[in-house]
Each structure stands twice: as structure tokens, then as C-alpha cells.
Amino acid sequence: MIELDGHHLSLRDAERIVWENEPVSLSPQALRAVEASARRVEEIVAEGRRVYGINTGLGKLSTQTIPPERLGELQLNLLRSHAAGVGEPLPPEAARAALLFRLNALLRGHSGVRPVVVEHLQKLLNADVVPVIPSQGSVGSSGDLAPLAHLALLLIGEGEALVQGEKLSGGEVLQRLSLKPLRLAPKEGLALINGTQVSLAVGFCAFRTARNAWEHALWATAWAYEAAGAHTAPLDPRLGEVHPHPGQKLAAERLRALLEGSRLTGRNPDVQDPYSLRCAPQVLGAVWEGLRFVEQTLEIEINSATDNPLLFPETGEALSGGEFHGETLALALEVLGLVSAQLGAFLERQLAHLLEHPDLPPFLVEEGGLHSGLMIAQYTAASLVAENKVLAHPASVDSIPTSGGKEDYNSLASIGAQKAHRIAQNVEKITALALLVAGQALGFRDPEEMAPRTRRAYRRFREEVPPWIRDRLLHGDIRKAVQLVRRRELISDGL
């Protein structure tokens, strides 16, 4: 059980909740803060003060004052009118992450919702309810309004969700959980949809995939070093001391640990290996530094209040600002896409080098000509790399005004998140291809001369993917390699 309080949710705990269905509880202190902000909204309404989103229209319509007796209607209309998403639904893990992050943001106690709202969200999350959220329709400012509206509809018994694979209406979901549809109080509809949580959720999934690919890339690179007989001088810690980028030092340290005890490295008669091996610490290190930057941004964002206005009960103020604006997140996700694309391009060059290595059979198969071996694995990797180059073009340098020009500069973080996720998924496949090619190349070496760690991983790989003796269905081997990467079985030995 993981306690949520709006302040201390880590990415690792988020992974446990989203992928491992770890249940969540709500911090009593956080619930008191939620209650205090809800009371402040009630006081504002009673005072007749004019505050955006509580008793005014939204966006360009903020000049319109809504009478007290219609404030609940305003919030209901808001959810229905803003549920304008299109496209395929988000992947289940992204939808669950969005639900988690929206719940955690409300627990900061600045959004003006009642405790019953966060309690309903908690019950949906713990029951493994997967909101059906269209993937398109957000410009990443004023929050992910359209997709979050689809999520919020569940609380009033509308919208759709998957429960154990079955698609149900929002009303059916609440009925199964013995919950009643909420009658929204002032501010609650706006608080539910005004935030970055869908862009954040998709970016979080992209980060998890990219980080896993980077970790496997270390192993693929170590295998490539051994298969090519590459020199390990580029991994010498003294080089990192005179060029002290943290990522470079870390990547070299990890590769040294993986290759410790290897008798296959250092056999290349050329004193210098190609950049795809010699410069591994620099490239893999730079990717790690990019991933670390993204990780820090995500951890701040998942513990932030991101709607507008925000309530500060201790002073009685309701401050209108732009916490919903996804610019910081958008730029981090562009970095995620860029470093992921770089990783994929680097690994493609490694596997291509092994396929044409002078000390190995062409395309890593005997009787070349009769058999094509792993020739087409490089075609597939090249295709994915080329696609990533297109996807890595930044979305966040553009902006399209919305709401009649009132919202005149939008972040497009949602587009960056979708791109980063697609790139990371492509790189996951490229990493699997790199392992497949390096594993086949190692079949022409003596496994007993491999480093102990790389040899254990190699033997596990061979349990799933046998050596390529003659041509067979390559797609099947690629699928197995991808599954090994996703299950993290090859690197369970750790570093």
C-alpha cells in the first residue's frame, strides 16, 4: 500500500501503482488540506466574490458571471463540452497513470475540491478502472482539457472505462463499485480537467520505455565489444577524469563492470575501433544525462498542483496563474525524444558494424548467399531510425492560439509526449535488434572467454533465441528479443 499526499510520489512508486496494481491510500493530513481548500471555495461563493472558474465562464467567456444557483450546472456543462477528444484511446498504462497523477495533484490541497472527489478517484484507481481517454485533442495548455474531461466524466456516471477488459459506461462502473455519481460543487469540474496529467502520463510511459532501452543498450554494447574484439582503453576511468561529464563516467563504469574478466576484448588488430564502439561512453553518457533531466522534471510535475485558480486557505486567497501550462514538461519531452532517437541511431551503427565485421561471416551466417542471415535486421533498424528522425522534430517550437485568442500561447506538450512515446517504443525494438545481432555474432566466439556477467545474459538469451544456422522466420526471433527486453530478464543480474 502506497500512501499519496500530493508531495512525495516517486517515479518508482508510480510504476508500482500503474504496472503492478499496488493499491493506494490517502494521507489524512492531505485530506485535511483538501477539505480546507473546499471550504474556501464555499466561502467565496457565500461572499459573492467574483473568482475565475468558480462563478465565471471559462477561457474567453471569463467576463460572464454565473448566478449562484447555476454554479453546479456550470461544472457539469464544463465536463460535457470539453470532452472533445478524438483518436485511438490511450494505452491502458497511460490512462491509469493519468488517473493517478490527477488524484495526486488534487491532494496538494489547493484545488478546491471536496474530499469525496479524491476518494472516488482513489476507488477507481484501486479497482483497476482504466478510463477510455482519446489520445488526441490537447494543446498542452489550460492543461489537457479534452482528455482529462473524458477521465472526469466517470465521476458523474458518464464516459467509458475498461474494467477487467470489459468496456463499461461510467454509470455501470460506479454501480459495480457501489458508488453514486457525484453532483459537482463549484470549481470541481475545472479542477478535474485543468492540468498536465495526460501529457505527463504519456511522457512517463515514454520515459520508462526509454530508460529500459538505455539499460539494455549497455548490455548490447558490451556484447558488441566482445563480438568485435574491441579495445577497452576508451573505458579507462582516467579519460572520464579529464573529460568529467557525469554520464560519460557512469557509462564507462557500467561497461567496465560488465566486461570485467572478458578475454575476448582487445583483439582487433586496428588500434582504434569505430565510433559506435570507441565513443560508447560519450554517446550513452549523453543519453543518460538527458534521461536524468527528464526524470527530475517528471518527479516535480507529478507532485505539483496544476489547475487554475489555486486556493491558499491560510491567507484566504484564490490566485489565478498559469500552472496548467505545460511548457516545462513539453521541453523535457522533446529532450526525451531527442536522446531516445540518438540511442536508436547509435545502436543501429553498432549492429551494422557487426554484420559486416571482417573477422565474422557476412551477415553472421555460414553459407552466405544461400542464406541471408541477419541482413534484413539492419533494414528494420534503419527504418525505425529514419522514422525517429521525423518524429524528433520538435512540436514545442510551435503554438496555435485557442479560446478566441485569450489562450494565445500553448505548449503542445501533449504532441511532444505522443512523439516521445512512439520514439521510445521504436528504440526498444532497435535495442532488441542490437542484442539479436550481437548475440548471433558471439556465437562465432568462445562463450567461455566472455565476461561472467555478459556470459550469463548470453546463455539466457540463447534459451529464447537459438543460434541462426540457416534462414528462418526472422520476425519470430525479433519478437522474442523484444519480449526479453520488456521483461528485463537479461539484466536481472544487475550491475
C-alpha positions in Angstrom: 0.0 0.0 0.0 1.4 3.4 -1.1 0.2 6.5 0.7 -0.5 9.5 -1.5 -0.1 13.0 -0.1 0.5 15.2 -3.2 4.1 15.8 -2.3 6.2 12.6 -2.2 5.1 10.3 -5.1 8.3 8.9 -6.7 8.5 7.5 -10.2 9.3 4.1 -8.9 6.2 4.1 -6.7 4.2 5.4 -9.7 5.4 2.4 -11.7 4.3 0.0 -8.9 0.9 1.5 -8.9 0.4 1.7 -12.6 2.0 -1.6 -13.7 1.8 -3.8 -10.6 -1.6 -2.6 -9.3 -0.2 -1.6 -5.9 -3.1 -0.1 -4.0 -3.0 3.5 -2.7 -4.2 5.1 0.5 -4.8 8.8 1.1 -2.8 10.8 3.7 -5.1 12.1 6.5 -3.1 15.3 6.5 -3.6 15.7 2.8 -7.3 15.1 3.1 -7.5 17.9 5.7 -5.8 20.2 3.3 -8.3 19.2 0.6 -11.1 19.9 3.0 -9.7 23.3 3.8 -9.5 24.4 0.2 -13.1 23.2 -0.4 -14.3 25.3 2.5 -12.5 28.3 1.0 -14.5 27.8 -2.3 -17.7 27.7 -0.2 -16.8 30.9 1.5 -16.0 32.7 -1.8 -19.4 31.7 -3.2 -21.1 32.8 0.0 -19.3 36.2 -0.1 -20.4 36.7 -3.7 -16.7 37.4 -4.7 -16.1 37.0 -8.4 -13.4 34.4 -8.9 -12.5 32.8 -12.2 -13.8 29.3 -12.7 -15.9 29.4 -9.6 -18.6 31.8 -10.6 -17.4 32.9 -14.1 -17.3 31.4 -17.5 -14.2 29.8 -18.8 -11.5 31.0 -21.2 -12.7 33.8 -23.5 -16.0 33.6 -21.6 -14.5 34.6 -18.3 -16.2 38.0 -18.5 -19.5 36.2 -17.9 -20.7 36.0 -14.3 -22.7 32.8 -13.4 -25.5 33.2 -10.8 -25.1 31.1 -7.5 -27.9 28.8 -8.2 -26.3 27.6 -11.5 -22.7 27.0 -10.3 -23.2 23.3 -10.2 -24.6 23.3 -13.7 -21.6 25.3 -14.9 -19.2 22.5 -13.7 -21.4 19.7 -15.3 -21.5 21.6 -18.6 -17.8 22.1 -18.4 -17.1 18.4 -18.4 -19.5 17.6 -21.2 -18.5 20.4 -23.5 -14.8 19.8 -23.0 -14.9 16.0 -23.6 -14.0 16.6 -27.3 -11.1 14.1 -27.7 -10.6 12.1 -30.9 -8.3 9.3 -32.0 -7.5 5.9 -30.5 -7.7 5.6 -26.7 -4.6 6.0 -24.7 -2.8 2.8 -23.8 -4.2 1.4 -20.5 -1.0 2.1 -18.6 -1.1 5.8 -19.7 -4.7 6.1 -18.8 -4.1 4.6 -15.3 -1.1 6.9 -14.9 -3.3 9.9 -15.8 -5.8 8.9 -13.1 -3.0 8.5 -10.5 -1.4 11.8 -11.3 -4.7 13.7 -11.3 -5.5 12.3 -7.9 -2.1 13.1 -6.5 -2.2 16.7 -7.8 -5.6 17.3 -6.1 -4.1 16.0 -2.8 -1.9 19.1 -2.7 -4.9 20.8 -1.2 -5.0 23.9 -3.5 -7.7 22.9 -6.0 -10.9 23.5 -4.0 -12.4 20.0 -4.4 -14.1 18.1 -1.6 -12.6 15.0 -0.1 -15.3 12.9 -1.8 -13.8 13.7 -5.2 -10.4 12.4 -4.3 -11.9 9.4 -2.6 -13.8 8.5 -5.7 -10.7 8.8 -7.8 -8.8 6.5 -5.3 -11.5 3.9 -5.5 -11.4 3.9 -9.3 -7.6 3.5 -9.2 -7.6 0.7 -6.7 -10.3 -1.1 -8.6 -8.1 -1.1 -11.7 -10.6 1.0 -13.7 -9.0 2.2 -17.0 -10.6 5.4 -18.3 -11.2 5.4 -22.0 -9.4 8.6 -23.0 -9.0 9.6 -26.6 -5.4 10.3 -27.4 -5.8 13.5 -29.5 -7.3 16.8 -28.6 -5.0 18.6 -26.2 -2.7 21.6 -26.9 -1.0 21.2 -23.6 -2.1 24.5 -22.0 -5.1 25.2 -19.9 -4.0 21.7 -19.2 -5.0 18.6 -21.1 -8.6 19.8 -21.1 -10.2 17.4 -23.6 -8.6 14.2 -22.5 -9.0 14.9 -18.8 -12.6 15.7 -19.3 -13.1 12.2 -20.6 -11.5 10.9 -17.4 -13.6 13.1 -15.2 -16.8 12.1 -16.8 -16.6 8.8 -14.9 -17.2 10.6 -11.6 -20.6 11.8 -12.7 -21.5 8.4 -14.2 -20.8 9.3 -17.8 -17.9 8.4 -20.2 -16.4 5.0 -20.6 -13.9 2.8 -18.9 -12.4 -0.7 -19.1 -12.9 -3.0 -16.1 -11.0 -6.3 -16.4 -11.0 -5.8 -20.2 -14.7 -5.1 -20.4 -15.8 -1.7 -21.7 -18.5 -0.2 -19.4 -20.3 3.1 -19.2 -19.4 5.4 -16.4 -22.7 4.7 -14.7 -22.0 0.9 -14.9 -18.5 1.5 -13.4 -19.8 3.4 -10.4 -22.6 0.8 -9.9 -20.0 -2.0 -9.8 -18.1 -0.1 -7.2 -21.2 0.8 -5.2 -20.5 4.5 -5.7 -23.1 7.2 -6.5 -22.5 9.7 -9.3 -21.1 12.9 -7.9 -23.0 16.2 -8.0 -20.2 18.6 -8.7 -19.7 21.5 -6.4 -18.3 24.9 -7.6 -14.8 24.7 -9.0 -14.7 20.9 -9.1 -15.2 20.3 -12.8 -12.5 22.8 -13.6 -10.1 21.3 -11.0 -10.5 17.9 -12.6 -9.6 18.9 -16.1 -7.2 21.8 -15.7 -3.7 20.2 -15.6 -0.9 18.4 -17.4 -1.7 14.9 -16.2 -2.4 13.3 -19.6 0.7 14.7 -21.3 2.6 13.8 -18.1 1.2 10.2 -18.1 2.2 9.5 -21.7 5.6 11.1 -21.1 6.0 9.0 -18.0 5.4 5.8 -20.1 7.8 7.0 -22.7 10.5 7.7 -20.1 10.1 4.3 -18.6 10.5 2.6 -22.0 13.5 4.8 -22.9 15.2 4.2 -19.6 14.8 0.4 -20.0 16.2 0.6 -23.6 19.2 2.6 -22.3 19.9 -0.1 -19.6 19.7 -2.8 -22.2 21.9 -0.8 -24.6 24.7 -1.1 -22.1 24.5 -4.9 -22.4 24.2 -4.8 -26.2 27.2 -2.6 -26.3 29.2 -4.9 -24.0 28.3 -7.9 -26.2 29.3 -5.9 -29.3 32.7 -5.1 -27.7 33.3 -8.8 -27.1 32.0 -9.9 -30.5 34.2 -7.3 -32.3 37.2 -7.8 -30.1 37.1 -4.1 -29.4 39.7 -2.3 -27.3 38.6 -1.3 -23.8 41.0 1.7 -23.5 38.1 4.1 -24.2 36.6 2.9 -20.9 39.6 3.8 -18.8 38.4 5.9 -15.8 41.3 8.4 -16.4 39.6 9.6 -19.6 36.5 10.4 -17.6 38.6 12.4 -15.1 39.9 14.7 -17.8 36.5 15.0 -19.6 34.3 14.7 -16.5 30.8 14.6 -17.7 28.8 12.5 -15.2 27.1 10.5 -17.9 30.3 9.6 -19.6 31.9 8.5 -16.4 28.8 6.4 -15.4 28.5 4.7 -18.8 32.2 3.8 -18.8 32.0 2.5 -15.3 29.0 0.3 -16.2 30.6 -1.1 -19.3 33.8 -1.9 -17.4 31.8 -3.8 -14.8 30.0 -5.8 -17.5 33.2 -6.6 -19.3 35.3 -7.4 -16.3 37.0 -10.8 -16.8 36.5 -10.9 -20.6 39.2 -12.5 -22.7 37.5 -11.5 -26.0 38.1 -7.8 -25.9 41.3 -6.1 -27.3 41.7 -8.5 -30.2 41.1 -6.0 -33.0 44.4 -5.6 -35.0 43.4 -2.0 -35.7 44.4 0.2 -32.8 41.1 2.1 -33.0 37.6 0.8 -33.2 34.7 2.6 -35.0 32.9 5.4 -33.1 29.9 3.1 -32.4 32.2 1.2 -30.0 35.0 3.6 -29.2 32.7 6.5 -28.3 30.1 4.5 -26.4 30.8 6.3 -23.1 30.3 9.7 -24.7 27.1 8.8 -26.5 25.5 6.5 -23.9 26.6 9.0 -21.2 24.9 11.9 -23.0 21.7 9.9 -23.4 21.8 9.1 -19.6 22.2 12.8 -18.8 19.2 13.6 -20.9 17.2 10.9 -19.2 18.2 12.2 -15.8 17.0 15.7 -16.7 13.6 14.3 -17.9 13.3 12.2 -14.7 13.8 15.2 -12.5 11.2 17.2 -14.4 8.7 14.4 -14.2 9.1 14.0 -10.5 8.5 17.7 -9.9 5.4 17.6 -12.2 3.7 14.6 -10.6 3.8 16.3 -7.3 2.5 19.7 -8.4 -0.8 21.4 -8.3 -1.6 22.4 -11.9 -5.1 23.9 -12.1 -6.3 27.4 -12.0 -7.1 29.3 -9.8 -5.3 27.8 -6.8 -6.7 28.2 -3.3 -4.5 29.2 -0.4 -6.7 28.7 2.7 -4.1 30.0 5.1 -4.4 33.5 3.6 -7.9 33.1 2.1 -6.6 33.9 -1.4 -7.5 32.4 -4.8 -4.6 33.1 -7.1 -5.1 32.9 -10.9 -1.9 31.9 -12.7 -0.7 29.5 -15.4 0.3 26.3 -13.5 -1.6 24.3 -16.1 0.8 25.5 -18.8 2.9 22.5 -20.0 6.0 24.4 -21.3 8.5 22.9 -18.8 7.1 19.4 -19.5 7.0 20.0 -23.2 10.7 20.9 -23.4 11.6 17.9 -21.3 9.7 15.6 -23.5 11.4 17.0 -26.6 14.7 16.2 -24.9 13.4 12.7 -24.2 12.5 12.2 -27.9 15.9 13.5 -29.0 18.1 11.4 -26.7 16.0 8.3 -27.4 16.4 8.8 -31.2 20.1 9.3 -30.7 20.3 6.0 -28.7 18.5 4.1 -31.5 20.7 5.6 -34.2 23.9 4.7 -32.3 22.7 1.1 -31.8 21.9 0.7 -35.5 25.5 1.6 -36.3 26.8 -1.0 -33.8 24.7 -3.8 -35.3 25.6 -2.8 -38.8 29.3 -2.9 -37.9 28.9 -6.5 -36.6 27.0 -7.6 -39.7 30.0 -6.6 -41.9 32.8 -7.2 -39.5 35.9 -8.6 -41.4 36.5 -11.2 -38.8 32.9 -12.6 -38.9 30.9 -14.3 -41.7 28.9 -11.7 -43.8 25.6 -11.1 -42.1 26.6 -13.6 -39.4 25.6 -16.8 -41.2 27.5 -19.6 -42.8 26.9 -20.3 -46.5 26.1 -16.7 -47.2 24.3 -16.3 -50.5 22.2 -19.4 -50.0 21.3 -17.8 -46.6 20.8 -14.1 -46.0 21.4 -14.4 -42.2 20.6 -11.2 -40.3 21.0 -8.9 -43.2 17.4 -7.6 -43.0 17.6 -6.9 -39.3 19.7 -3.9 -40.2 17.0 -2.8 -42.7 14.4 -2.9 -39.9 16.6 -0.9 -37.6 17.3 1.6 -40.3 13.6 2.0 -40.9 13.0 2.7 -37.3 15.9 5.2 -37.1 14.6 7.0 -40.1 11.1 7.2 -38.6 12.6 8.6 -35.3 14.4 11.3 -37.2 11.0 12.6 -38.4 9.3 12.2 -35.0 12.2 14.0 -33.2 11.2 17.3 -35.0 10.1 19.5 -32.1 6.4 20.3 -31.6 7.0 22.8 -28.7 8.5 25.4 -31.0 5.1 25.9 -32.5 1.9 27.4 -30.9 -1.7 27.7 -32.1 -3.9 30.2 -30.1 -7.2 28.9 -28.7 -10.3 30.2 -26.9 -10.7 33.2 -29.2 -7.1 34.3 -28.6 -7.4 34.5 -24.8 -5.1 31.5 -24.6 -2.6 32.8 -27.1 0.5 30.7 -26.4 0.1 26.9 -25.9 2.8 24.4 -25.1 1.8 21.4 -27.3 3.2 19.2 -24.6 0.7 16.5 -25.5 2.1 16.3 -29.0 5.7 16.0 -27.6 4.5 13.3 -25.3 3.0 11.2 -28.1 6.1 11.6 -30.2 8.4 10.7 -27.4 6.4 7.6 -26.6 6.5 6.5 -30.3 10.2 7.1 -30.5 10.9 5.2 -27.3 8.9 2.2 -28.5 10.9 2.2 -31.7 14.2 2.4 -29.8 13.0 -0.6 -27.6 12.8 -2.6 -30.9 16.2 -1.3 -32.1 17.7 -2.4 -28.8 16.3 -5.8 -29.2 17.7 -6.0 -32.7 21.1 -4.9 -31.4 21.0 -7.7 -28.9 19.9 -10.2 -31.5 22.8 -9.3 -33.9 25.4 -9.1 -31.1 24.2 -12.4 -29.7 24.5 -14.1 -33.1 28.0 -12.6 -33.5 29.0 -14.0 -30.2 28.1 -17.5 -31.5 31.3 -17.3 -33.5 33.4 -16.7 -30.4 34.1 -19.0 -27.5 31.4 -18.2 -24.8 33.8 -19.4 -22.1 36.0 -16.4 -22.9 33.2 -13.9 -22.3 33.0 -11.9 -19.1 31.0 -13.7 -16.4 28.1 -11.2 -16.5 27.8 -11.0 -20.2 28.0 -14.8 -20.5 25.1 -15.3 -18.1 22.9 -12.9 -20.1 24.0 -14.5 -23.3 23.1 -18.0 -22.1 19.7 -16.7 -21.0 19.2 -15.1 -24.4 20.1 -18.4 -26.1 17.3 -20.1 -24.2 14.8 -18.0 -26.0 16.6 -17.4 -29.3 18.7 -20.3 -30.7 21.7 -19.6 -33.0 21.0 -18.8 -36.6 22.3 -21.7 -38.5 20.1 -21.4 -41.6 17.5 -18.9 -42.6 14.2 -19.0 -40.7 11.4 -16.6 -39.8 13.3 -13.6 -38.6 10.2 -11.9 -37.3 9.8 -14.5 -34.7 13.3 -14.0 -33.3 12.8 -10.3 -33.2 9.5 -10.7 -31.3 11.3 -12.9 -28.7 14.1 -10.4 -28.3 11.7 -7.5 -27.8 9.8 -9.5 -25.1 13.1 -10.3 -23.3 13.9 -6.5 -23.2 10.4 -5.7 -21.9 10.6 -8.4 -19.2 14.1 -7.3 -18.2 15.2 -10.9 -17.8 18.6 -10.4 -19.4 19.7 -7.7 -17.0 18.2 -9.1 -13.8 21.8 -9.9 -12.8 22.2 -6.1 -12.4 25.4 -4.1 -12.3 
